[in-house]
Amino acid sequence: MSSAQSLLTPVSVQATLYPATSRYYGLPTTTMQTPAGITIIYLTRRFVPSADQFSLIQMHTVTQDERLDNIANQYLGDPTAFWRLCDANNAMRPEELTETIGRQLRITLPQGMSTSPNA
């Protein structure tokens, strides 16, 4: 392995510094060594889950001047959880969810939770 390859070869640490409510919770970290011997720790990439992996609770119809953080606060009790609405609706840009009045938004349980007791 060349020195450049060894520089780019990550070493998994499998730890997280983020709370359970964060979109980054559970993401492993990895490290790399610079030529100067400095260790840099960074998060691995987060892949957005498919919307069909979330259990639907209800639908929300977007009205004029609504903001995603307010919708997140209304249904999830946390305005910073807007990213959960993005995940549940396959949105890469949060703004796109409220750009169209009348759009139906999926309000879901967090990934991995189900409304079915046997799921």
C-alpha positions as YAML, in Angstrom:
chain: A
units: angstrom
residues:
- id: 1
  name: MET
  ca: [0.00, 0.00, 0.00]
- id: 2
  name: SER
  ca: [1.37, 3.37, -1.00]
- id: 3
  name: SER
  ca: [1.66, 6.21, 1.49]
- id: 4
  name: ALA
  ca: [-1.17, 8.01, -0.34]
- id: 5
  name: GLN
  ca: [-3.40, 4.94, -0.05]
- id: 6
  name: SER
  ca: [-2.62, 4.51, 3.62]
- id: 7
  name: LEU
  ca: [-3.42, 8.18, 4.13]
- id: 8
  name: LEU
  ca: [-6.87, 7.69, 2.65]
- id: 9
  name: THR
  ca: [-7.61, 4.35, 4.30]
- id: 10
  name: PRO
  ca: [-10.03, 5.07, 7.13]
- id: 11
  name: VAL
  ca: [-9.86, 3.34, 10.48]
- id: 12
  name: SER
  ca: [-13.31, 2.88, 11.95]
- id: 13
  name: VAL
  ca: [-13.85, 4.02, 15.51]
- id: 14
  name: GLN
  ca: [-17.63, 3.20, 15.64]
- id: 15
  name: ALA
  ca: [-18.49, 5.96, 18.04]
- id: 16
  name: THR
  ca: [-20.79, 8.95, 17.93]
- id: 17
  name: LEU
  ca: [-20.88, 12.26, 19.69]
- id: 18
  name: TYR
  ca: [-24.45, 13.12, 18.77]
- id: 19
  name: PRO
  ca: [-27.65, 12.74, 20.81]
- id: 20
  name: ALA
  ca: [-30.36, 10.24, 19.82]
- id: 21
  name: THR
  ca: [-32.44, 13.08, 18.33]
- id: 22
  name: SER
  ca: [-29.72, 14.04, 15.86]
- id: 23
  name: ARG
  ca: [-29.71, 12.95, 12.22]
- id: 24
  name: TYR
  ca: [-26.09, 12.00, 12.81]
- id: 25
  name: TYR
  ca: [-26.81, 9.72, 15.78]
- id: 26
  name: GLY
  ca: [-25.32, 6.28, 15.34]
- id: 27
  name: LEU
  ca: [-23.10, 7.24, 12.43]
- id: 28
  name: PRO
  ca: [-19.65, 5.82, 12.89]
- id: 29
  name: THR
  ca: [-16.60, 7.99, 12.87]
- id: 30
  name: THR
  ca: [-13.42, 7.18, 11.13]
- id: 31
  name: THR
  ca: [-9.94, 8.63, 11.15]
- id: 32
  name: MET
  ca: [-7.12, 9.39, 8.81]
- id: 33
  name: GLN
  ca: [-3.51, 10.28, 9.40]
- id: 34
  name: THR
  ca: [-1.94, 13.25, 7.70]
- id: 35
  name: PRO
  ca: [1.67, 13.02, 6.50]
- id: 36
  name: ALA
  ca: [2.55, 15.18, 9.51]
- id: 37
  name: GLY
  ca: [1.15, 12.49, 11.81]
- id: 38
  name: ILE
  ca: [-1.96, 14.38, 12.80]
- id: 39
  name: THR
  ca: [-5.05, 12.20, 13.29]
- id: 40
  name: ILE
  ca: [-8.24, 13.64, 11.85]
- id: 41
  name: ILE
  ca: [-11.55, 12.17, 13.05]
- id: 42
  name: TYR
  ca: [-14.63, 12.59, 10.88]
- id: 43
  name: LEU
  ca: [-18.15, 11.23, 10.45]
- id: 44
  name: THR
  ca: [-18.86, 8.78, 7.69]
- id: 45
  name: ARG
  ca: [-21.48, 9.72, 5.14]
- id: 46
  name: ARG
  ca: [-25.14, 9.54, 6.11]
- id: 47
  name: PHE
  ca: [-27.29, 7.86, 3.49]
- id: 48
  name: VAL
  ca: [-30.87, 9.08, 3.52]
- id: 49
  name: PRO
  ca: [-33.24, 6.17, 4.07]
- id: 50
  name: SER
  ca: [-36.08, 5.53, 1.66]
- id: 51
  name: ALA
  ca: [-39.41, 7.04, 2.74]
- id: 52
  name: ASP
  ca: [-41.09, 3.63, 2.61]
- id: 53
  name: GLN
  ca: [-39.00, 2.58, 5.63]
- id: 54
  name: PHE
  ca: [-41.06, 4.86, 7.90]
- id: 55
  name: SER
  ca: [-44.43, 4.03, 9.45]
- id: 56
  name: LEU
  ca: [-47.02, 6.64, 8.54]
- id: 57
  name: ILE
  ca: [-48.82, 8.34, 11.43]
- id: 58
  name: GLN
  ca: [-50.81, 10.89, 9.44]
- id: 59
  name: MET
  ca: [-50.69, 13.33, 6.55]
- id: 60
  name: HIS
  ca: [-50.30, 17.11, 6.75]
- id: 61
  name: THR
  ca: [-51.46, 19.56, 4.08]
- id: 62
  name: VAL
  ca: [-49.14, 22.52, 3.58]
- id: 63
  name: THR
  ca: [-50.81, 25.93, 3.86]
- id: 64
  name: GLN
  ca: [-49.54, 29.34, 2.79]
- id: 65
  name: ASP
  ca: [-46.48, 30.69, 4.66]
- id: 66
  name: GLU
  ca: [-45.96, 27.49, 6.64]
- id: 67
  name: ARG
  ca: [-42.41, 26.69, 7.65]
- id: 68
  name: LEU
  ca: [-40.99, 23.22, 8.03]
- id: 69
  name: ASP
  ca: [-39.59, 23.91, 11.48]
- id: 70
  name: ASN
  ca: [-43.06, 24.91, 12.68]
- id: 71
  name: ILE
  ca: [-44.58, 21.76, 11.19]
- id: 72
  name: ALA
  ca: [-41.87, 19.67, 12.87]
- id: 73
  name: ASN
  ca: [-42.59, 21.34, 16.17]
- id: 74
  name: GLN
  ca: [-46.34, 20.79, 15.77]
- id: 75
  name: TYR
  ca: [-46.08, 17.05, 15.12]
- id: 76
  name: LEU
  ca: [-42.72, 16.02, 16.55]
- id: 77
  name: GLY
  ca: [-42.37, 18.53, 19.39]
- id: 78
  name: ASP
  ca: [-38.98, 19.69, 18.14]
- id: 79
  name: PRO
  ca: [-38.42, 22.31, 15.41]
- id: 80
  name: THR
  ca: [-34.89, 21.02, 14.82]
- id: 81
  name: ALA
  ca: [-36.34, 17.64, 13.82]
- id: 82
  name: PHE
  ca: [-37.38, 19.01, 10.41]
- id: 83
  name: TRP
  ca: [-34.86, 16.60, 8.89]
- id: 84
  name: ARG
  ca: [-37.16, 13.72, 9.92]
- id: 85
  name: LEU
  ca: [-39.88, 15.22, 7.72]
- id: 86
  name: CYS
  ca: [-37.35, 15.44, 4.89]
- id: 87
  name: ASP
  ca: [-36.43, 11.79, 5.32]
- id: 88
  name: ALA
  ca: [-40.08, 10.71, 5.47]
- id: 89
  name: ASN
  ca: [-40.87, 12.60, 2.28]
- id: 90
  name: ASN
  ca: [-37.77, 11.87, 0.18]
- id: 91
  name: ALA
  ca: [-36.72, 15.53, 0.21]
- id: 92
  name: MET
  ca: [-33.12, 16.52, -0.27]
- id: 93
  name: ARG
  ca: [-33.93, 20.23, 0.11]
- id: 94
  name: PRO
  ca: [-36.12, 21.09, 3.14]
- id: 95
  name: GLU
  ca: [-37.60, 24.12, 1.35]
- id: 96
  name: GLU
  ca: [-39.17, 21.96, -1.31]
- id: 97
  name: LEU
  ca: [-41.61, 20.49, 1.21]
- id: 98
  name: THR
  ca: [-43.38, 23.81, 1.79]
- id: 99
  name: GLU
  ca: [-42.98, 25.44, -1.63]
- id: 100
  name: THR
  ca: [-46.29, 24.11, -2.93]
- id: 101
  name: ILE
  ca: [-49.47, 25.01, -1.07]
- id: 102
  name: GLY
  ca: [-51.65, 21.95, -0.69]
- id: 103
  name: ARG
  ca: [-48.75, 19.49, -0.79]
- id: 104
  name: GLN
  ca: [-49.32, 16.46, 1.37]
- id: 105
  name: LEU
  ca: [-46.51, 15.69, 3.82]
- id: 106
  name: ARG
  ca: [-46.03, 12.32, 5.42]
- id: 107
  name: ILE
  ca: [-45.74, 12.52, 9.22]
- id: 108
  name: THR
  ca: [-44.06, 9.31, 10.34]
- id: 109
  name: LEU
  ca: [-42.50, 7.52, 13.24]
- id: 110
  name: PRO
  ca: [-38.70, 7.51, 13.38]
- id: 111
  name: GLN
  ca: [-36.96, 4.93, 11.22]
- id: 112
  name: GLY
  ca: [-37.11, 1.48, 12.78]
- id: 113
  name: MET
  ca: [-40.29, 2.16, 14.78]
- id: 114
  name: SER
  ca: [-43.60, 0.66, 13.73]
- id: 115
  name: THR
  ca: [-47.26, 1.20, 14.54]
- id: 116
  name: SER
  ca: [-47.72, -2.57, 14.34]
- id: 117
  name: PRO
  ca: [-46.97, -4.45, 17.59]
- id: 118
  name: ASN
  ca: [-45.64, -7.45, 15.61]
- id: 119
  name: ALA
  ca: [-43.43, -5.50, 13.18]
...
